[in-house]
Each structure stands twice: as structure tokens, then as C-alpha cells.
Amino acid sequence: MIIKNNHPLIKASTYMPQWQIRHFSWLPINQIVYNYVHYDHGIASFGTDIDWFRAYWEYGLQNKVIGRLKPGFHSWTLNNHLRSETRLAHKSGLKYKLDIVIQHENFCQLFSIGSLMPAQVVLDNILSNYQLFQEKLQTLANSLHNIIDETGSKIYLEPDISLRDQLVINNKIQQPADSLNLTHIEKQCLDLLNLKYSTKEMANSLGLSEIGIKAIIYRINAKLKEDHPAYFQFKEKSQSIGLMKA
């Protein structure tokens, strides 16, 4: 997907670095990306790093955004050289990411914060003055929502697979699996598998060996019986990256 220089998201994003300095200078952060994910219309995304923003969409990473839309705070270390988003982040001097996800009925707000500092350090700074942080986030969201309302359908970037379809695909394997009493690491592995991460990508993302990833996948497989609703989706995804034989 090619993003033209005159696209409303590019124009609006040129003001984001100034906004970050003016309102978030008290936080140890290097990048802010605000994603307004409307399940029927698409994604309206604004970021402080235009080059990163443009490359993100051209890599097609918007097709994995559903996997990040879990309400709450989520963080990870950008130490996997195999993943496209990690390579992009390193070019921007980022090492850690903190996602703040707010769920609504028909849309989701995803604030993605990049930093050179560990996500826990960023989160501790946020929590130390959380009311101010909430106010600043809401002010940012309100100003960007005005742009969304003014530009209408022109603002949205559409994934290759509709967001509703992504939700259906994601839920087919995740919802039934909730009843399997999976461990935390098994759930993490299942999430990455559902996003079609390779064995190496999962290993690097979770800080494990490829042998360890395979062992976890086999444990999940042992818990999934053939009559379980999630079995065939799990088997198909595992086979697609060579973790299970056809």
C-alpha cells in the first residue's frame, strides 16, 4: 500500500512531533502512534515519525493489527531482527514498545508508544501522573477525531483483509482455546501463531529457542482434541509454518 504525500494522515502527522514535545516532554518517549481502528471503515493512523509510518503500511503490517487489540497495557522488547516492524523501529532508534488499548463497541483506540527506555520505566512514569497522562491522550484523540470527521472516508487506510474478517479469523482459534487452561506462555505462542509468525520469529519475540517453541506447540496440540472447535484452525496454521506435518 503506497501512501501519497498529500494523504490526510501524512498532512496531520506533520504536526505530531510538535504535539509530542509540547504535551509529553515529561515522559521518556521517542515516538507516538495513534491508531483509530474502526471495524467497518478501516484504520486512521497518525504518528510522529513519518518515514516509519509510511514504511509500516508499505510492509503490509496493518494486516496484523487485530492481534494487538487487547484492552489494557501491553509491552515488548524490539529485539527481533527478523520482524519487519522491529527493523523499522531500530531505524528510528526505538528499542521498546508500550501499547495502550481502549476498546469500544465499533472501534478501538490503540496508542503505541516507542522508547529507548524499557516499557516498564515508561509505564512507571505514566502511572506516577496518570490523570495528566489521560487528559493529554484524550486531548490528542479529540483533535485527531476532528480530522477524521472532516475528511470522512478519505482518511481511512484499509487492510488487505477487512477488520471484521480478521476478527472472525482471530476469534475462531482464540475463543475456544480459552477453555483449554493454557499457560501464559502457551497463550502467547498461540497468539503469535495466529498472526502467522514463523518459528524463529516466535522464538525471538518470546526469548526462547526454536526447540522450546516446538515443545510449546506440541503441548497445545496435546490439549486440543480433534472434536475441539479450534483444532483444525490450529493444525492448519501450525502446518503452514512447518511446525506440524500435514
Disulfide bonds with the S-S distance in Angstrom:
none
